[in-house]
Amino acid sequence: MPSQSKYESYPEPYESLYRIQRALAGYVSHLAACESNMAFTEYLLYEPILRVLMTQKYRVKCEFSCESFLPRDGKQGDNKKIDFVCELSTEHQKAHFALEVKWHRTDKKMLDVDADHEKLAGYLATFADAGAFLLVFGTHNQLKALKPLPIGFGPAKFKKKNGEIGQLDPIFAYFKRTQFGCKIYEMKRQASVENIQTCSTGTAEAVTAAPISLTGTIGTHCNTQAQQVKK
């Protein structure tokens, strides 16, 4: 048999995000084959995402509160949360990023990402070392029909070991029936900070927050799943 070339991994967090794309496309396709479509919710995506991140040695916080850097709108229960905040610190790699997850279920070509933009932009303005990403899950036809997202979101690009620029392209499970997959957008720091409004004065001012500690923190919807992953 011909020898296979060694797989070239991406720098973090892009390697883990790439693995998440693969995991979600296969996981939901498996559930659809089991006729579990009626149970589909956005939280269904949490377990495979969490499993990949923990395998990659990330410390993970689910449903991270934005209270420290985004003011409440005055509405009862209006406590904005980011789906995942992740931090990696090993001898060879370090990474820190926030991840919002959306399941696009309609054929609409415009995706409402105003709330995601506000939370991710606030996180970037608060934590200087962080990245921010938006994962959009759906079918091949739904994602291919989407129009470009608002300013601030763009392709998730990174520098390869050979100096070339790589990019996380959409990944789909190309089966004959429903083709599930996901696309990852990266929020660009400069554009996000210029557009954020975090103060009552309306100025683009970053809020100083204490350093986060993610050791052993698993959110409400990840608690049971995390216990299953550790077994």
RALIN-V111379 format. One record per helix or strand of 3 or more residues. SS is the DSSP state (2 for helix, 1 for strand). FROM is the first residue (numbers start at 1). LEN is the number of residues. If there is no record, write none. Layout:
<<SS | FROM | LEN> <SS | FROM | LEN>>
//
This chain:
<<2 | 14 | 20> <2 | 37 | 3> <2 | 44 | 12> <1 | 59 | 7> <1 | 81 | 9> <1 | 94 | 10> <2 | 114 | 13> <1 | 131 | 9> <2 | 140 | 5> <1 | 153 | 3> <1 | 157 | 3> <1 | 165 | 3> <1 | 180 | 8> <2 | 189 | 7> <2 | 220 | 11>>
//
